[in-house]
Amino acid sequence: MLSEYFSAVDFLLLKPAILLTIFGIGVMLTDLLLDERQKYFNAVTALVGIGFAAVQMLRIQSQMREAGVSEVEAFRGAIVLDGLGIFFIWLFLISTAITILISFRYLEIENEHHGEYYAILLFATVGMIFLAIGMDLITLFVGLELMVLSIYILAGFLRGDRRSNEAAMKYLLLGAFSSGILLYGMSLLYGMSNSTNLRVIGSALSQRPLGDPLVIMAVVTIAAGLFFKIGAVPFHQWLPDVYEGAPHSVAAFMSVGPKVAAFALLLRLFLVPLGELREQWEPLLIGVAVATMTLGNLAAISQSNIKRMLGYSAISHVGYILLGLVAGNETGLKGIVIYLLVYVFMNLGIFTVVVAMRRRDLVGDEINDMAGLMHKSPVMAILSLIFLLSLAGIPPTAGFLGKYFIFLSLLETGHYTLAVIAVLYVAVAIYYYFRIVVVMFMQPPADQELPSMSLGIRCALGVTAAMTLFMGLYPEPFIQLATGPVLAILR
Amino acid sequence: MYQALFFLFAASAVGFAINLLIQRHPIHSALSLIGVMGSLASLYLMLGAEFLAVVQVIVYAGAVMVLFVFVIMLLNADKEEPSDRSKMAKYLGLPLLFLLLAMITVVIYRQFPEDAMVQFGDFPGQTAAIGRLLFRDFLLPFEVISILILIAIIGAIVLAKKEP
């Protein structure tokens, strides 16, 4: 309609990303007009931008319902908005919005309250959106780079802090290296199919003989690149270091948004073009998943820094989610979708508590800094307890729901050994999560300064805790919610 | 003739790349990098990708490398001392690299034993064809890259600007 190469549908699907970009640029422009005391206005602008993108998503969804279609294709198949894409975009918008809420007060304390922070967060969200809806290798790769480039910068946002600089540098070098490996695998896929469209590649690969070394090479290099991005063993070394060094709020963001986006990419690549080659990548995936759970859970035990510990716990969660892909049946995919949904809320919740621990003269990232939280702020201590219970996967909370479906899918597909190993590691996880609980509830406070609270942190705590509890107590609507994305994968 | 030229440029690209790593002085490394890019540009040209070859020379060998050399000279960077690498990297690194290269070579030879070499001008590398691809088939990634570059600029400024 607009032209031969750019139709109205193309424009409609791009609108959320366009709005986020416009608001990102807008934040940087208005930032110039604000003096030091008005910087909170940047956060408001960014939140409004996310609100606009969310409204636009609702409109796209209602238009899709009216037209009675479950997926829309645009830009000659370069992007496809289906149930999975819609689900992921909502997760990204939510996690970015909560990150903005918890960042504001934190940046003020760190004295690095610049508008660029919010702009880069919005741009990273644009990149994640393209990872969720991309159906073309080049679109996916550009989206990936957009996302990780933003995080390199955010990780080094505290310029005066050596640990932050180190985290940014480490992540930049290793991230660029892993992107290179991923790109090499993508180039092999292109070489075998002469197309960058995932569906065309899928049908070209299914024509090739079983055990084709070229295919194996492509699968291995793509898997290595993706495993790095999600932080699976043996490509996990960067993760605890970067979480520890990055600003608290950025570590919170990294642990949800980009990680979920990397999973979106992994699901797309493993299920669309490589879906036919399941026998070839399943053993690889089993090995990686078990190693990831083992190392993540065991290494988390001995950590004294809470961000490092949460880094290792994030690694172990990756192992559980990969198990859902190993099972690969409908329950398993449902498990992945629900796990990611639950994970976003519980992990952002516990990271919000960590952000609140950053006080005027205390970095607040040692587990001992939480001592006596029960006496200082009983509400926050109880909310942390809920998040930790959920992370460990104890029944009344949402974390149980995700693990339940993963374990169920393993049993359904006959992976009994894997299920037993996974359940055993839950016991280990309970141990290290409860170390924090013991410190919070049993030990006397080490200092008298209260956690730094702000309206944003209160809202973030409220939303994440409410969702973590609600999804655990009344899971039905959320299980329904997962069917759309799962159907999109299975098609 | 074609093969001789190909091996000449391929060998010089690899040679310059190795020299880049061996040299201790940054300016020598930077100059070797220009050699790598020049050889690559010649290879592109031989494949018929004239647009890519010209861009390689103008953008990389021209603009980017000039910046590199300027920065090295401004910083007055001196010879680098060899750092203490881990024993494992020192003794296992090279053999493992060669093992990987050998494996890739074997795979490619097994896969395409009969294939002839790629001939001059095999690919539609003309500027018009690239333009059509860029602004029609890959319009979306092309536009998204503009945000990518914007972020890179913002990042450089945010991380490097002076404290007020």
HADDOCK unambig.tbl for C-alpha pairs under 7 A between the chains (distance, minus, plus):
assign (segid A and resid 5 and name CA) (segid B and resid 136 and name CA) 5.93 0.50 0.50
assign (segid A and resid 75 and name CA) (segid B and resid 140 and name CA) 6.88 0.50 0.50
assign (segid A and resid 76 and name CA) (segid B and resid 137 and name CA) 6.91 0.50 0.50
assign (segid A and resid 120 and name CA) (segid B and resid 151 and name CA) 6.97 0.50 0.50
assign (segid A and resid 138 and name CA) (segid B and resid 141 and name CA) 6.59 0.50 0.50
assign (segid A and resid 139 and name CA) (segid B and resid 141 and name CA) 5.06 0.50 0.50
assign (segid A and resid 142 and name CA) (segid B and resid 141 and name CA) 6.34 0.50 0.50
assign (segid A and resid 142 and name CA) (segid B and resid 145 and name CA) 6.63 0.50 0.50
assign (segid A and resid 146 and name CA) (segid B and resid 148 and name CA) 5.26 0.50 0.50
assign (segid A and resid 150 and name CA) (segid B and resid 151 and name CA) 6.70 0.50 0.50
assign (segid A and resid 153 and name CA) (segid B and resid 155 and name CA) 5.61 0.50 0.50
assign (segid A and resid 157 and name CA) (segid B and resid 159 and name CA) 6.94 0.50 0.50
assign (segid A and resid 159 and name CA) (segid B and resid 159 and name CA) 6.65 0.50 0.50
assign (segid A and resid 213 and name CA) (segid B and resid 107 and name CA) 6.23 0.50 0.50
assign (segid A and resid 214 and name CA) (segid B and resid 107 and name CA) 6.76 0.50 0.50
